[in-house]
Amino acid sequence: MQLIRALRDTQLEQGRTLQQHSELLGALVAGQVEHGKVLAEHSKVLAEHSKMLRSLAAGQAAVLDHLGITPPEPPEA
């Protein structure tokens, strides 16, 4: 009987540990999902900014061309 009780206690303890791990894993997954949503939104904003920057660069190039100004070469990286 002591052996059966000890096995029962061990199984109950393992069950509690598994429950805690499941809760932690659920929280991690939820955090990753939320992080993915934020990254997707940031990517969208960056794409919009890139489009605006290309438009500004094209406009600047057109103005410089109209004025007959050759812009200096960008520095090498």
A tleap script that builds the chain and sets N, CA, C and O, in Angstrom:
source leaprc.protein.ff14SB
mol = sequence {
  NMET GLN LEU ILE ARG ALA LEU ARG ASP THR
  GLN LEU GLU GLN GLY ARG THR LEU GLN GLN
  HIE SER GLU LEU LEU GLY ALA LEU VAL ALA
  GLY GLN VAL GLU HIE GLY LYS VAL LEU ALA
  GLU HIE SER LYS VAL LEU ALA GLU HIE SER
  LYS MET LEU ARG SER LEU ALA ALA GLY GLN
  ALA ALA VAL LEU ASP HIE LEU GLY ILE THR
  PRO PRO GLU PRO PRO GLU CALA
}
set mol.1.N position { 0.821 -1.190 0.000 }
set mol.1.CA position { 0.000 0.000 0.000 }
set mol.1.C position { 0.872 1.264 0.000 }
set mol.1.O position { 0.538 2.259 -0.643 }
set mol.2.N position { 1.995 1.209 0.731 }
set mol.2.CA position { 2.881 2.373 0.772 }
set mol.2.C position { 3.435 2.667 -0.619 }
set mol.2.O position { 3.566 3.825 -1.014 }
set mol.3.N position { 3.755 1.614 -1.348 }
set mol.3.CA position { 4.283 1.787 -2.696 }
set mol.3.C position { 3.237 2.425 -3.597 }
set mol.3.O position { 3.552 3.336 -4.362 }
set mol.4.N position { 2.026 1.967 -3.519 }
set mol.4.CA position { 0.951 2.526 -4.347 }
set mol.4.C position { 0.710 3.983 -3.982 }
set mol.4.O position { 0.516 4.817 -4.866 }
set mol.5.N position { 0.720 4.299 -2.692 }
set mol.5.CA position { 0.533 5.695 -2.256 }
set mol.5.C position { 1.693 6.564 -2.746 }
set mol.5.O position { 1.483 7.692 -3.191 }
set mol.6.N position { 2.892 6.044 -2.664 }
set mol.6.CA position { 4.064 6.791 -3.129 }
set mol.6.C position { 3.972 7.033 -4.628 }
set mol.6.O position { 4.287 8.127 -5.096 }
set mol.7.N position { 3.547 6.034 -5.383 }
set mol.7.CA position { 3.366 6.211 -6.832 }
set mol.7.C position { 2.281 7.245 -7.117 }
set mol.7.O position { 2.428 8.083 -8.007 }
set mol.8.N position { 1.199 7.177 -6.361 }
set mol.8.CA position { 0.102 8.155 -6.538 }
set mol.8.C position { 0.616 9.570 -6.270 }
set mol.8.O position { 0.358 10.487 -7.050 }
set mol.9.N position { 1.343 9.743 -5.167 }
set mol.9.CA position { 1.887 11.058 -4.829 }
set mol.9.C position { 2.818 11.565 -5.928 }
set mol.9.O position { 2.779 12.737 -6.300 }
set mol.10.N position { 3.649 10.668 -6.436 }
set mol.10.CA position { 4.568 11.042 -7.517 }
set mol.10.C position { 3.793 11.458 -8.757 }
set mol.10.O position { 4.131 12.457 -9.392 }
set mol.11.N position { 2.768 10.712 -9.106 }
set mol.11.CA position { 1.969 11.051 -10.288 }
set mol.11.C position { 1.244 12.382 -10.100 }
set mol.11.O position { 1.150 13.175 -11.037 }
set mol.12.N position { 0.736 12.628 -8.899 }
set mol.12.CA position { 0.076 13.911 -8.638 }
set mol.12.C position { 1.067 15.066 -8.766 }
set mol.12.O position { 0.752 16.109 -9.338 }
set mol.13.N position { 2.250 14.867 -8.232 }
set mol.13.CA position { 3.281 15.902 -8.329 }
set mol.13.C position { 3.676 16.152 -9.784 }
set mol.13.O position { 3.824 17.297 -10.210 }
set mol.14.N position { 3.842 15.075 -10.530 }
set mol.14.CA position { 4.178 15.214 -11.945 }
set mol.14.C position { 3.042 15.897 -12.713 }
set mol.14.O position { 3.287 16.692 -13.620 }
set mol.15.N position { 1.817 15.584 -12.346 }
set mol.15.CA position { 0.669 16.236 -12.984 }
set mol.15.C position { 0.661 17.738 -12.732 }
set mol.15.O position { 0.383 18.525 -13.636 }
set mol.16.N position { 0.972 18.134 -11.484 }
set mol.16.CA position { 1.038 19.569 -11.169 }
set mol.16.C position { 2.165 20.239 -11.945 }
set mol.16.O position { 2.006 21.348 -12.456 }
set mol.17.N position { 3.295 19.563 -12.026 }
set mol.17.CA position { 4.430 20.114 -12.776 }
set mol.17.C position { 4.076 20.260 -14.246 }
set mol.17.O position { 4.382 21.286 -14.854 }
set mol.18.N position { 3.443 19.262 -14.822 }
set mol.18.CA position { 3.016 19.351 -16.230 }
set mol.18.C position { 2.029 20.491 -16.435 }
set mol.18.O position { 2.092 21.187 -17.449 }
set mol.19.N position { 1.125 20.689 -15.496 }
set mol.19.CA position { 0.162 21.789 -15.594 }
set mol.19.C position { 0.882 23.129 -15.586 }
set mol.19.O position { 0.554 24.016 -16.374 }
set mol.20.N position { 1.861 23.281 -14.699 }
set mol.20.CA position { 2.636 24.520 -14.647 }
set mol.20.C position { 3.394 24.743 -15.957 }
set mol.20.O position { 3.438 25.858 -16.476 }
set mol.21.N position { 3.980 23.687 -16.476 }
set mol.21.CA position { 4.714 23.802 -17.740 }
set mol.21.C position { 3.770 24.163 -18.881 }
set mol.21.O position { 4.115 24.960 -19.754 }
set mol.22.N position { 2.590 23.579 -18.869 }
set mol.22.CA position { 1.613 23.898 -19.910 }
set mol.22.C position { 1.206 25.366 -19.857 }
set mol.22.O position { 1.067 26.017 -20.892 }
set mol.23.N position { 1.017 25.878 -18.653 }
set mol.23.CA position { 0.646 27.286 -18.497 }
set mol.23.C position { 1.769 28.201 -18.983 }
set mol.23.O position { 1.528 29.187 -19.679 }
set mol.24.N position { 3.000 27.856 -18.604 }
set mol.24.CA position { 4.142 28.666 -19.046 }
set mol.24.C position { 4.295 28.619 -20.565 }
set mol.24.O position { 4.540 29.642 -21.205 }
set mol.25.N position { 4.148 27.432 -21.131 }
set mol.25.CA position { 4.258 27.300 -22.579 }
set mol.25.C position { 3.147 28.091 -23.278 }
set mol.25.O position { 3.389 28.733 -24.300 }
set mol.26.N position { 1.952 28.043 -22.735 }
set mol.26.CA position { 0.854 28.827 -23.301 }
set mol.26.C position { 1.149 30.315 -23.276 }
set mol.26.O position { 0.853 31.034 -24.231 }
set mol.27.N position { 1.738 30.776 -22.174 }
set mol.27.CA position { 2.089 32.196 -22.071 }
set mol.27.C position { 3.172 32.559 -23.079 }
set mol.27.O position { 3.126 33.628 -23.687 }
set mol.28.N position { 4.148 31.665 -23.257 }
set mol.28.CA position { 5.203 31.932 -24.240 }
set mol.28.C position { 4.642 31.990 -25.658 }
set mol.28.O position { 5.011 32.866 -26.440 }
set mol.29.N position { 3.765 31.075 -25.980 }
set mol.29.CA position { 3.158 31.062 -27.318 }
set mol.29.C position { 2.343 32.331 -27.536 }
set mol.29.O position { 2.421 32.951 -28.597 }
set mol.30.N position { 1.571 32.711 -26.542 }
set mol.30.CA position { 0.775 33.941 -26.660 }
set mol.30.C position { 1.688 35.147 -26.860 }
set mol.30.O position { 1.382 36.036 -27.655 }
set mol.31.N position { 2.805 35.177 -26.140 }
set mol.31.CA position { 3.758 36.275 -26.301 }
set mol.31.C position { 4.359 36.302 -27.693 }
set mol.31.O position { 4.546 37.372 -28.273 }
set mol.32.N position { 4.662 35.130 -28.232 }
set mol.32.CA position { 5.219 35.066 -29.584 }
set mol.32.C position { 4.200 35.506 -30.621 }
set mol.32.O position { 4.550 36.188 -31.585 }
set mol.33.N position { 2.960 35.129 -30.435 }
set mol.33.CA position { 1.913 35.555 -31.367 }
set mol.33.C position { 1.788 37.077 -31.347 }
set mol.33.O position { 1.709 37.713 -32.398 }
set mol.34.N position { 1.771 37.649 -30.156 }
set mol.34.CA position { 1.671 39.108 -30.030 }
set mol.34.C position { 2.895 39.779 -30.640 }
set mol.34.O position { 2.771 40.791 -31.329 }
set mol.35.N position { 4.062 39.225 -30.394 }
set mol.35.CA position { 5.296 39.770 -30.965 }
set mol.35.C position { 5.238 39.728 -32.493 }
set mol.35.O position { 5.668 40.669 -33.160 }
set mol.36.N position { 4.712 38.647 -33.035 }
set mol.36.CA position { 4.568 38.531 -34.484 }
set mol.36.C position { 3.653 39.609 -35.050 }
set mol.36.O position { 3.925 40.162 -36.116 }
set mol.37.N position { 2.580 39.905 -34.344 }
set mol.37.CA position { 1.657 40.958 -34.789 }
set mol.37.C position { 2.352 42.320 -34.791 }
set mol.37.O position { 2.191 43.106 -35.725 }
set mol.38.N position { 3.124 42.589 -33.744 }
set mol.38.CA position { 3.843 43.860 -33.649 }
set mol.38.C position { 4.882 43.960 -34.771 }
set mol.38.O position { 5.025 45.011 -35.397 }
set mol.39.N position { 5.604 42.867 -35.020 }
set mol.39.CA position { 6.597 42.875 -36.099 }
set mol.39.C position { 5.941 43.103 -37.459 }
set mol.39.O position { 6.482 43.822 -38.298 }
set mol.40.N position { 4.789 42.498 -37.673 }
set mol.40.CA position { 4.079 42.694 -38.939 }
set mol.40.C position { 3.668 44.154 -39.109 }
set mol.40.O position { 3.766 44.707 -40.205 }
set mol.41.N position { 3.212 44.773 -38.033 }
set mol.41.CA position { 2.831 46.191 -38.090 }
set mol.41.C position { 4.051 47.068 -38.355 }
set mol.41.O position { 3.983 48.012 -39.142 }
set mol.42.N position { 5.164 46.755 -37.699 }
set mol.42.CA position { 6.393 47.520 -37.928 }
set mol.42.C position { 6.870 47.366 -39.379 }
set mol.42.O position { 7.331 48.327 -39.994 }
set mol.43.N position { 6.755 46.167 -39.907 }
set mol.43.CA position { 7.151 45.940 -41.298 }
set mol.43.C position { 6.297 46.773 -42.243 }
set mol.43.O position { 6.795 47.325 -43.224 }
set mol.44.N position { 5.007 46.858 -41.939 }
set mol.44.CA position { 4.094 47.655 -42.762 }
set mol.44.C position { 4.500 49.136 -42.730 }
set mol.44.O position { 4.536 49.797 -43.767 }
set mol.45.N position { 4.801 49.643 -41.543 }
set mol.45.CA position { 5.199 51.043 -41.399 }
set mol.45.C position { 6.534 51.289 -42.110 }
set mol.45.O position { 6.704 52.308 -42.779 }
set mol.46.N position { 7.470 50.362 -41.966 }
set mol.46.CA position { 8.763 50.516 -42.641 }
set mol.46.C position { 8.602 50.523 -44.153 }
set mol.46.O position { 9.282 51.281 -44.844 }
set mol.47.N position { 7.714 49.694 -44.670 }
set mol.47.CA position { 7.467 49.675 -46.110 }
set mol.47.C position { 6.898 51.021 -46.571 }
set mol.47.O position { 7.279 51.531 -47.624 }
set mol.48.N position { 5.992 51.587 -45.784 }
set mol.48.CA position { 5.422 52.904 -46.123 }
set mol.48.C position { 6.513 53.974 -46.091 }
set mol.48.O position { 6.576 54.829 -46.974 }
set mol.49.N position { 7.361 53.923 -45.082 }
set mol.49.CA position { 8.447 54.909 -44.981 }
set mol.49.C position { 9.425 54.759 -46.146 }
set mol.49.O position { 9.895 55.754 -46.699 }
set mol.50.N position { 9.725 53.530 -46.512 }
set mol.50.CA position { 10.623 53.306 -47.648 }
set mol.50.C position { 10.038 53.892 -48.924 }
set mol.50.O position { 10.751 54.500 -49.722 }
set mol.51.N position { 8.742 53.706 -49.109 }
set mol.51.CA position { 8.074 54.259 -50.298 }
set mol.51.C position { 8.158 55.784 -50.294 }
set mol.51.O position { 8.415 56.398 -51.329 }
set mol.52.N position { 7.942 56.395 -49.125 }
set mol.52.CA position { 8.017 57.858 -49.027 }
set mol.52.C position { 9.442 58.344 -49.293 }
set mol.52.O position { 9.645 59.343 -49.983 }
set mol.53.N position { 10.430 57.629 -48.737 }
set mol.53.CA position { 11.822 58.032 -48.956 }
set mol.53.C position { 12.208 57.934 -50.433 }
set mol.53.O position { 12.906 58.805 -50.952 }
set mol.54.N position { 11.752 56.872 -51.110 }
set mol.54.CA position { 12.039 56.766 -52.551 }
set mol.54.C position { 11.399 57.919 -53.316 }
set mol.54.O position { 11.997 58.463 -54.245 }
set mol.55.N position { 10.194 58.286 -52.926 }
set mol.55.CA position { 9.512 59.398 -53.575 }
set mol.55.C position { 10.256 60.709 -53.335 }
set mol.55.O position { 10.418 61.515 -54.251 }
set mol.56.N position { 10.704 60.916 -52.101 }
set mol.56.CA position { 11.464 62.129 -51.797 }
set mol.56.C position { 12.786 62.163 -52.561 }
set mol.56.O position { 13.182 63.209 -53.074 }
set mol.57.N position { 13.461 61.029 -52.636 }
set mol.57.CA position { 14.735 60.969 -53.362 }
set mol.57.C position { 14.520 61.257 -54.845 }
set mol.57.O position { 15.315 61.958 -55.471 }
set mol.58.N position { 13.444 60.713 -55.398 }
set mol.58.CA position { 13.152 60.970 -56.805 }
set mol.58.C position { 12.841 62.449 -57.024 }
set mol.58.O position { 13.289 63.043 -58.005 }
set mol.59.N position { 12.076 63.039 -56.111 }
set mol.59.CA position { 11.768 64.464 -56.217 }
set mol.59.C position { 13.003 65.328 -56.088 }
set mol.59.O position { 13.172 66.305 -56.818 }
set mol.60.N position { 13.861 64.964 -55.159 }
set mol.60.CA position { 15.108 65.707 -54.976 }
set mol.60.C position { 15.973 65.607 -56.230 }
set mol.60.O position { 16.550 66.599 -56.676 }
set mol.61.N position { 16.059 64.414 -56.789 }
set mol.61.CA position { 16.847 64.227 -58.006 }
set mol.61.C position { 16.274 65.063 -59.152 }
set mol.61.O position { 17.029 65.634 -59.939 }
set mol.62.N position { 14.951 65.138 -59.249 }
set mol.62.CA position { 14.324 65.922 -60.311 }
set mol.62.C position { 14.616 67.409 -60.131 }
set mol.62.O position { 14.878 68.112 -61.107 }
set mol.63.N position { 14.571 67.889 -58.893 }
set mol.63.CA position { 14.850 69.304 -58.625 }
set mol.63.C position { 16.313 69.611 -58.955 }
set mol.63.O position { 16.607 70.614 -59.605 }
set mol.64.N position { 17.225 68.750 -58.510 }
set mol.64.CA position { 18.644 68.963 -58.801 }
set mol.64.C position { 18.907 68.942 -60.300 }
set mol.64.O position { 19.684 69.747 -60.812 }
set mol.65.N position { 18.258 68.019 -61.000 }
set mol.65.CA position { 18.414 67.939 -62.453 }
set mol.65.C position { 17.890 69.211 -63.120 }
set mol.65.O position { 18.520 69.749 -64.030 }
set mol.66.N position { 16.743 69.680 -62.663 }
set mol.66.CA position { 16.147 70.895 -63.213 }
set mol.66.C position { 17.072 72.096 -62.992 }
set mol.66.O position { 17.164 72.975 -63.848 }
set mol.67.N position { 17.750 72.130 -61.854 }
set mol.67.CA position { 18.654 73.232 -61.545 }
set mol.67.C position { 20.036 73.045 -62.157 }
set mol.67.O position { 20.876 73.944 -62.103 }
set mol.68.N position { 20.267 71.861 -62.744 }
set mol.68.CA position { 21.558 71.588 -63.363 }
set mol.68.C position { 22.650 71.286 -62.353 }
set mol.68.O position { 23.831 71.502 -62.620 }
set mol.69.N position { 22.260 70.797 -61.220 }
set mol.69.CA position { 23.228 70.487 -60.153 }
set mol.69.C position { 23.472 68.983 -60.135 }
set mol.69.O position { 22.542 68.177 -60.103 }
set mol.70.N position { 24.747 68.638 -60.155 }
set mol.70.CA position { 25.105 67.230 -60.036 }
set mol.70.C position { 25.419 66.947 -58.558 }
set mol.70.O position { 26.339 67.532 -57.986 }
set mol.71.N position { 24.653 66.058 -57.965 }
set mol.71.CA position { 24.903 65.793 -56.536 }
set mol.71.C position { 26.230 65.061 -56.343 }
set mol.71.O position { 26.675 64.325 -57.224 }
set mol.72.N position { 26.850 65.268 -55.193 }
set mol.72.CA position { 28.132 64.571 -54.948 }
set mol.72.C position { 27.893 63.081 -54.785 }
set mol.72.O position { 26.793 62.644 -54.446 }
set mol.73.N position { 28.934 62.316 -55.030 }
set mol.73.CA position { 28.850 60.860 -54.868 }
set mol.73.C position { 28.724 60.545 -53.378 }
set mol.73.O position { 29.373 61.177 -52.545 }
set mol.74.N position { 27.888 59.568 -53.052 }
set mol.74.CA position { 27.794 59.195 -51.621 }
set mol.74.C position { 29.098 58.567 -51.166 }
set mol.74.O position { 29.807 57.949 -51.960 }
set mol.75.N position { 29.414 58.725 -49.887 }
set mol.75.CA position { 30.661 58.137 -49.377 }
set mol.75.C position { 30.589 56.607 -49.418 }
set mol.75.O position { 29.520 56.012 -49.276 }
set mol.76.N position { 31.747 55.996 -49.615 }
set mol.76.CA position { 31.796 54.536 -49.653 }
set mol.76.C position { 31.698 54.000 -48.226 }
set mol.76.O position { 32.218 54.581 -47.274 }
set mol.77.N position { 31.018 52.879 -48.126 }
set mol.77.CA position { 30.819 52.264 -46.792 }
set mol.77.C position { 32.025 51.481 -46.354 }
set mol.77.O position { 32.025 50.905 -45.266 }
savepdb mol mol.pdb
quit
